[in-house]
Every structure is written in structure tokens, then in C-alpha cells.
Amino acid sequence: MDYWRPLPLELDNKDQFIGGVKIASLAGVKGLGFCQLERLMRNGPEVHRHLFSLSDVPDEFSVLGEMISADRMPLRDLSLECPRIMGVLNVTPDSFFDGGQHDQCSDAIDCGLAMVEEGADIIDVGGESTRPGAELVSVDEELLRVIPVIEALAARTNALISIDTRKSEVMVAAVQAGAHIINDVSALTFDPNSLGVAASLNVPVILMHAQGTPEVMQDNPSYNHVLLDVYDYLSLRIQRAVEAGVRAENIIIDPGIGFGKSVSHNCELLKGLSLFHGLGVPLLLGCSRKSFIAALSKNEPADQRLAGSLAALLLGARQGVQIFRVHDVAETVQALKIWRCGY
Ligand code: 7PM
């Protein structure tokens, strides 16, 4: 099987031709396009790469080409023609939560409201730490953490709210409480009821790639070819979700930076992100403060990884990633504004 990766070009707005060469749309993202592709072919453990002009690709490419280029559906009224910011709101004991006392809850709510003020389009509320080596949290405990926060944010902001969970009961309660999006780092594999629940809730769902469970995922991650293996996995999970009744327009994919990946696996994924547009759905990227940044630099602690987080984000933005999951909303807004030259 062949894989085709569009090589993104940054354009003056609405450029359709450069020197007479036609530029194709990259997932309908403003200011980006492509006129060349890299074909990747598996050959045992090796991958052959070949560069093509858009005008030279074989006829069979037209279906995939349409997948790469088609406009993506907005998330409710949030257009995905320009990059969007999802702010991380952890409601866990290592952040805000400490047994459900009111003040902790209101700290988390204030933090969510502050991120909206700074320009977050989506707030990602999570009550279960998916940190490597983290323990499981019970459904009741998770509900106690996230539901009051979701209710308050839904009442007080127009931002979208996503619920970061792997449990179907939490998905249901969160959507009832006002969440608009499901973010499942297990791509609806952790809980056998999740596929059916996601289908019946009929809200957008983020399918993230992870190798292994959070408890063991960093032990010895291994791939034949990380970019293509993650692509195949996400393609399969999209198929399974659609078979279970999830509408294709409701699917968002995420390569899962740091989830069962070595530093070089993460780098290969970041360099090759535009491949994933071939799956025809919006792309989400979470690099913010992750440990590969420290590993490539000077082993900085998590609160000193902003510069690397923004650099990784721009690698994504230049390849047409539509949604970024970040801790530092104001700084991300500034970086993206400058990348877009003010527009
Ligand atoms: C340790 C490791 C602590 C990883 C925290 C994390 C993602 C996510 C997380 C992501 C999507 C973090 C992560 N990361 N959901 N949840 N994509 N969709 O940095 O990359 O917050 S948890």
C-alpha cells in the first residue's frame, strides 16, 4: 500500500496558482496548500520515498486527493479554516482537585474562564491523569471532579468544552452536564461501551493513538515505521467508530505525542504530520510541555518548556493541524498570530 504525504506550502491568502502551477487546498485551511506529495511505500521494514508533482500522480490518487483537500466540518460554530486552541484544564489532585471542596472546584472554574479570556476556543476538562505510570481513578471519583466544573463552564462561557476521559459513564454524564466534545486518549478502546455511547451521544470525538496503556506505555515503545503505523491505527479506529455508528463528520484524530513513543518517534510524527490529512478528518496535536522537549534540550522541568512547546506547535500549524491542546493559552495565541502575520 502507498501513503501520500502532501508537502505543505505557506501561501498568500487565497493564492490558487504560483507561477502558473495549480495549488491544491490542504484540508481547507486558510493560507496553506500543496503542489507536491511524497509517496511512502513499505518494503518489509524499510520505507521507500519518492517525490511527485501533483500533476504527475496516478489517477487512483484522486479519491485520496479529495480527502486531503476537502474542507473540514466546523465543530458546532467553530470553523476549522484557521488553527484553534484547546486549553488544558486538569481537575486532578496534582493540580486543582483535592476531594471536592468548593474552593478547589472554583479555582479550576476560574482557571477555565481565564483561558477563555486569553483566547481558548475549547476547554479540555480532565479528571483522570493519563501520566505515564498513573493509577486508575474510579468512575465516581472522576465524576465528582469534572461534572461541577463542566456545568459551571457551560453556564458561563461560549467556548466549547471537551471531556478528557476513557470511560463511557463519564462521557454520558459530561455531555449531559454541557460538554460538547469527547476526548479519549484510548480512541474508544478502553471501555467496551464507549463506541456505542459515542455514537448515540452524537458529538465530536477525538480518537488519539497510544501504544500500550498509560501505566506501561513508556517502557519500550516500538514500531515498524512510526508515522505509517500510527496512520494505519487511526485509519482502523475511524473505520471501527463509523461501523459503530459514529458519524465521520464527528471524528477528529490525534497522533498522541508522548503516548508510547520515544523521542525520535515523536520527532518522526511531528515532521510527517501532514500525512494524516489523507484520513479526511480534522487533526489535533498535543505537544505542550511534553517530556520530549526536555529530552531534546536541557532536561528542563515541565514549567520551563514553553519555548519548545511553541516551536513544536508551529511545526503542526505549518502542516495544517487544526486544533492544538495547550497549557499556555495566551502565549499560544501570540505565537499563532505572529505566524499568520497578524491576520
Ligand atoms: C503526562 C503525560 C502528563 C501526558 C500529562 C500528559 C493529550 C491528551 C493528554 C494529547 C489528547 C498532557 C498529557 N495529552 N489528549 N491528553 N492529545 N487528545 O500533557 O496529546 O496533558 S495528557
Boltz pocket constraint, residues with backbone or C-beta under 6 A from the ligand:
constraints:
  - pocket:
      binder: B
      contacts: [[A, 88], [A, 130], [A, 131], [A, 132], [A, 164], [A, 183], [A, 184], [A, 185], [A, 206], [A, 208], [A, 254], [A, 256], [A, 257], [A, 258], [A, 284], [A, 285], [A, 286], [A, 287], [A, 288], [A, 289], [A, 290], [A, 325]]
      max_distance: 6.0
